[in-house]
């Protein structure tokens, strides 16, 4: 492998995914340079080597072994000019929310509990509490099939917890946001109250990857799973949380297969009981 960044062979990814699965990969490459990233993508595509970009690992299910290249970006620069935010793709969204609120900027306070990177959160169109990134985005610097480009939200499709950026294999490098002036004390109080609610209602004490399924239109996925009597159901070391039924937790050294089998079990039970297909929000890496 050429010099594209820090290369770790047969890397353990346990600390790179929030499920804390004992996953390994053939190569882990850590890159903090956009030109090296471009050259690496061109090299991998030319040699037909599979790869994926790893954000904070907070919305994915890794395999026990990935026979390819995992790319970890370290592009976490941050510039704040009045109400304009310029953030590298690797910057944590919850950290940015905290920084902007402390500067009395309104718009990202809803994201204070979202444990994803800027790039990953945009790719998956992260949202909660009626808040979303898309209305805040001015433009994005991206790598598109080996070419540096600048795009806007008019250049791709996005829906609830979805964008076409992933299937188009577009890599986000930097995001530009425009926020509004707000009241710092009011915003801090919102974050405080929502943090208390999360602590009470979500199994933050166990490794997980957040919400497992998208909410079907008109329904709550967690409520459907709870009403089906599935809270606490286990397969191997994976368990449906007794706190919040739309969370699967790594209760006892769960494997990738434990989690995936539990997901399939839930989907089958909800389809059988309610004739509703639960759509997976988390991404399974094969």
N, C-alpha and C positions, 0 to 999 in steps of 0.2 A: 504494500500500500504506500502511495506517495505521501509527501508531507502536506497534508491538508489541515492539520491541527493536532491536538493531543489524541493519540490513538491507543485504545485499550483493547487488547485481544482477550476473547472469552470473558467479557465483562459481566459482573453480577449487577443486575438492575434492581435489586430489592429496594435500594434507597432512591430509586428514580421513578417509582410508581407508588401511589398512595394506598393501593391495596396491600403493599408490602409483599408481593408475590416473589418467591425465590426464582426469578427469571434470569436467564442468561442470553447473551447474544454473541455472534461471531466477532463483531467489532463494534465498539462504541467510539465515536469520534466527536470530540468536543471542539467547537469552532467559535471563534470570536471575531472573524474577519469575513466580510461579505464576498470579497473576491475569491477567497479560498473556498467558501461555500459554493459559489458558482462553478468553480473548477472541479470541485468534488462531485457535484450533481452531474456535470457533463461526463466525468470519468465513469461514474456508476451507470449512467444510462448507456454509454458507449459499450461498456463491458457487460451489460445486462445483469447487473448486481442489484438485488432488491434492497430497499432502504425505506425508512420512515423518519420523519422529524418528531422528536420527543419534546414536548413542552414540560409541564410540571408533573406529567403522568397522573393527573387527577381525574381524567375522564376516560381512561383506557383499561383494557384487560390484556395484559401481555401473555404470550405463550410461555411455556416452560423454557423453550429454547427458540431463539430467532436466528435463523441461518442467513444472516445478512448484516447490513450496516444500520445501526441506530445513530442518528445525528442529534446531538444535543447542542443547541445554540446558546451562546453567551453574548447576546446583543441586548444589554439592559441599560443603555444610556437613557438619560431623561433630561429634557429641557422644558422649562415652564416660562412662558413669556406672557404676562398678564393672564388672560383666560385661554390661551392656546397651549396645548400639551403635545409634546413630541416625545414619544416613548418607543424604545426598542422592543422588538417582539418578545424578548425573554423577560422583560420586566413583569413582576407579579401584579395582577390586576387588583388584588385586595390591598397590596402595599400602595399602589397608585391612588386607590380610592381614599385611603387614609391621608396621604400627602395632600391631595387636592382639597379634601374637607378642611384640613388644618390651614389651608390657604383661602378658606371661605369661598370655595368654588362648588357650585351645584351641578349635579349630573351623574356622578359616579358613586354616590353614597350607597346606593342599592348593592354595589359590588363589594362591599367591605368584607363579606364572608365568602367570596368566590375564590377558591384556591388554585386558579389557573393563571397561565401567562397571558400577556396581551395577545400574542399571536394565536395561541390555542383557543382563547376565549372568542376572538373574532371569527376564526375558522368555524367554530361550533355555534356561533351566534348566542353566546351566553346571555341569560336574562333571569331576573327574579324581581319580585315586588313591583311588577309592571315597569321595571327598568330594563333598558337594552343599550348596547353599544352603538348600533347602527345610526340612530339619529344624531349621535355625537361626532361621528367620523367625518373629517374634512377630506382626507385622502389617505392612501396607503402606499408605501414603497414596498414592492414585492419582487420576487424572482420567479419569472414565468418561463419554464422550459429553457433555463439557462440565460435568459435575458432580463436585465433590470428594467422595471417599469414602474410607473406611478398610476394608480387606478383610484376610482371612487366607488361608492356603493351602487352607482348606476351601471357599473361594469360587471356585476355578478348578481346572481339570484340569491335571495335569502328569505327564509320562512322561520317559523318557530323552531328554535334549536337546530337550525340547518343553514348552511351556505353552499353554493356550488364551488367554492374555492378548493375544497378538499378533492373533489372528483376531477377538477381541472389541474390538480397537482401544483397549485400556486403556493409559494412559500412567502409568508409575511415577514418583512424585515423591520419595518417601522410604521407606526400609526400616528396620525395627526388628529387631535380632538379639539373641539371648541366647546367649552363649558360656559356656564352663566355664573354671575355673582350670586352668592347665597349668604345665609346667616350661619356662621360657624357653630354657634351654640345649639341652634335648632338641628343642624345636620349631625352634630355629635350625639345629640339626644336620640335621633332616629337610629343611628348605628348602635348605640348602647342598648336600646330596647330590642332591636332585632337580634343582637348578639345574645341577649338573655333568652329570647325565644328559641334560637337555634340550639343553645346549650340544653334547654329543657326538652326539645322535640326531636333532636337529631343525635345519633350515636357517635358523637365526636371523640369518644374515648377509645374507639376501635378503628383500625385501618379500613377505609372504604374508598369508593370513588364517587361519592355523592349520589344523586338521583340515578336510579338504574333505568327507568322507563320514562318516556315522554308521557305527559298527561293526554289521554284521548280527549277529543273535543267533547266538552260537557261533563267530563269525569275527572276525578283525581285518581291517578294510578295507585298511590299509596292506600287510599280508601278502598279501592277495589280489592287489593291484595289483603288488606286487613279484614274486610268483610267476608272474604273467602276463607278466613281462619288460618292464614298461612304465616302469621307472625311467629317467629321462633323456629320455623322449620329449617332443618339443616341437611346439607349434603357434604360429607367430609368435614373440612374445617370452615366451610362457608355457611353463614346463617342469615336468614331474613331478620332484620333488626326488630326487636320487640318495642323499640322506641318509635321507629318510623318504618313502615312496611315497604317503602320504596327505596330502602337502603339495604344492600347486602354487605355484611361485615366479614372481615377475616377474623373469625373468632379463635381459630386454633390452627395456625400454619396451613391455611387453605392453599390449594393448588389452583392453577389456571382452570383446569378441568372441573374442579369443585364449583367454582363460580359460574362457569359457562353452563354446567349441568343444572345448577339451581335456577339460572335464568330461564332455561328451556322448560323446567318444571313449572315455574310460575306462569309462563306464557301459555302452556298447555292447560293449566287449571283455570286460568281466567277466560280462555277461549271456551272451554267446556262449560263453565258456570254462567258466563255472561255474553258469550258470542262476541267478545271484543278481542281484537288482536293488539296486544301491548307491543309498542315499537321501542326497541332498545335505544336509549340515549347514549350510553357508553359505547366506545368503539372497541371491537375485538380485533386485535392485531394477530394475523395469521403468519 
